[in-house]
Amino acid sequence: MLKRRGNSTETRSQTPMEPQGPRRRDLGSKVDKEWLGGKLLVAGKSKLRSLHKTLTFSSLPATLSSQFRNLDTASSLQNSIKPYFLSFCSSFSTSFISTKTNKKKKRKKKASPRTKLVQQESSRFQHFEEIVQRDAFFRFLIRSKEFLSKQPEHVLRLDDAGKLHRELGFPRGRKVVRSIERHPLIFQTYRHTDGKMWFGFTDLMEDLLEEEKCIMDQMKEDRVIKVRKLLMMSAKKRIPLSKIYHCRLLFGIPEDFRDRVSKYPDYFRIVVENDGKRILELVNWDPALAVSALERDFIVDEDRVKKAFKFPLSHGKSLDLDEDDTRKLNLLNTLPLVSPYSDGSELKLWSLEAEKYRVGVLHEFLSLTLEKRASIHHIVEFKEEFNLTKHTYQMLQKQPRAFYLAGTEMNWTVFLRDAYRQDGVLIEKDPQVLFNEKLYHYAQMKGMGSCDIIDKEESEL
């Protein structure tokens, strides 16, 4: 067939079109592949003539080798080779390239104690978990109420409030105005004559504070008894005033209790140490108060108290006893319990009696609180006074019938199970608890004439 190119013509052999393999990749005209010892070197059209000279005919099949010797032109060489080697190797094949990469498997992050819940889903008591969430929602309300109550005229400049995220209880980096707007019946903002924005209590909140003050005066004798019992449980019958002040809301103790201590010289004495720390000491021991709540319950319902705690015998399984004998043996090992008002410092630290003592102390400590519960921060405050160890968390988990741990492993709250009903409501409510519930109700309302309740999830956005 004649093909005209400029002024010259050239003759090209007309050959049928061979099926071209799938073109995987266009690598250009200069591609080198080696065939040494059985591998064919394939080059571009411009290097076909040099390929003809370097091929080793002895390594090729006899039929293919005889055809190579009779070829004269590069084009004929190209056309003769194609039918043979394209059947097993397509042009510009990249099949020899390893495209697989070893992907490292991502390791699952271990659950952080900050976010990992204490209870498994199967054993979780939702009512107690909701109480912990409620405390987190009203953190700003409680802390701001305490902080503003100590300020002159119960007001604070808004610019200063934005720097007190820890004292007021709002998230760091957030605007305090957003937290104030969540409780329109409790807090209000206004512009002072100096041109600065201030915030303080509403008239409704001022009335509520007066009501709370009356409750504190009515319950002052009960609060004195709580402090006396705390001192009687302590190791040396003395507790720093700062620790009691830090946990005052847990027991319903008024903010000015340090000034009221001097009114009870028959019960308390304040000692100032060399470093200036003020220590509250017990003056007189009262045997009538040295009766724990657990001992009173034992008189009323003995069977319930026996089932509340469990201190199994060590290596009890090796005795090969039946279920009934095992229960009786564990009961003998559990009872009698050690009184929390005994001197626990004389007990060996890791003995069974010492563990019974610590369990009894925490049970009595929780029974003295308003809502029969306490957080890890409150318990750690009295670690030295109550001879507690660093294994308090594990010790409480061993007594699931008496205690319930809610929240996360790093920030947990322990509840006294017997003090609550099955629906998570306190059986006996202190007047201060009733006041707090009313305060929470007003804090969630959008207005006095409205029945709308502020959604907790929307307010956190």
C-alpha positions, 0 to 999 in steps of 0.5 A: 500500500502506497502512502504519500508523505511530502514528495516521497512515498514509501511502501508499507506492508498491509497486515491485519490489525492485531488485537491490542491488549488493554492499555494500562498506562502511557509511559511515553516513547522511551520505556525500557524493560529488560529480558536477561535470561528469558526477559525480553527488552522492549523499546520504542520505535526509534530503538527497534533496530538496536533491539534487533542487534542485542537480542539473543536468538538462542534464548528465543523459541526456534520459530521466533528465532528463524523469523528474526534472522530473515528480517531486514527492516525495523518495521517488519521486525515490529510487525513480526514480533507483535503476534508472538509476544503480545499474547503474553505481555501487553504493551507498557504492562505495569503488572510487575509493579506492586501497588499494594501498601501495608496499611497499619491498623488503627488501634482503638483508643483506650477509654479515658477515666475522664469519660468512661462510666463507672457502671456497665449498661446492664447494671446502670441505675438511670435515676442516679445517673440523672442526678449527677447530670442535674448537678452538672447542669446547675453548677453555675446556679449553685456556685454563682449563688454562693459567690454573689451572696458574699458580695456587697449588695449581691452584685458583680461587674460583668467584666470581672465575672468573665474572669471568674469561671472557676468561682462562678461555675461556667465553662472556661472560654465561654461568655458568662452572659450565656450562663446568666441567660439560662436562668432569667428568673434568678439572675439579671443584667443591667447597666450601672450609672458608671456605664458598665454592665453588672449582674445580680439577683432578681427580686424573686431570688432575693426573696428565696435567699431570705427563705433559705436563711430562715431554714438555716436558723431553724435547722441550726441545732441539727447542723451542730449535731452533724458537725459533732458526729463528724468530729467524733468519727475523726481520728484525733477528734479534730478537723480543719475548719477549711475542710468543713467549710469546703463541704458545708453545702453537703451537710447544709451548714451555713456559710457563717458557721465559723462565726457561730462556733463560738456560741457552742463552747461546750461542744467545740474549740478552735485551735490555731496552729503554728502555720496559722491553720484553724482547727476545730476540736471536739470538747466533750464526747457524747455516747448518745451520739456515738450510735451509727445509722446502721446500728439503728437500722439493725434494731429495726430490720436486722435481716436487711442490714445483714444483706446490705454488706458482704465480706466473703471469706478468703479462699472460701471456694477451696472449702467446697461448701454448698451454697447455704453453708457458704452464705452462713460462713460469709455472714459470720465473716461479715458480722459484727461490723466495726463501729465508725465511732471506734478508734480506727487508728489502732487497727491494722491497715489491711486487715478485715476489721480495718476494711469493715471500719472504713466501710462503716465510716463512709456509710455513716458519713453519707447518712449525715449528708443532706441527699445521702450522697457525696462526690469523690472530692468530698470524700478525699477532703476527709481522707486523713481524718477517717483513715481512708486509703487510696483503694476507697474506690475499689472498696466501695465497688465490693459493696454494690448492695449498700453503695452505688457509684455513678458518673465517670471513673475520674469524677464519681459520686457514691449514693447510699442505696437504702436512702432512696426509693426504686424511682430514685427519690429520697425517702426522707427529705431535709427542708434544705433539700425541698428548698433546693428542688424549688430553686431548681424549678424556678431556675428552669422556667423562662418566666413567671407567667410561663409554664415553659421549661428551659431544655437542658440540651438546648441551653448547653449549645 
